[in-house]
């Protein structure tokens, strides 16, 4: 994938996060930002991706 950010263009690869501890850490950070953000741990199947350089 390509990401344009602050005038720069970056080639990235999306990797699915499957580690349960990493998903739990993301869940805590995500839901702490707002009471309106749904907790990903409340769903049977969650797909979270990290972006890494190619």
ABEGO torsion letter per residue (X at the ends): XBBBBGGBBBBBBBBBBABAAAAAAAAAAAAAABAABBBAAABABBBBBBBBBX
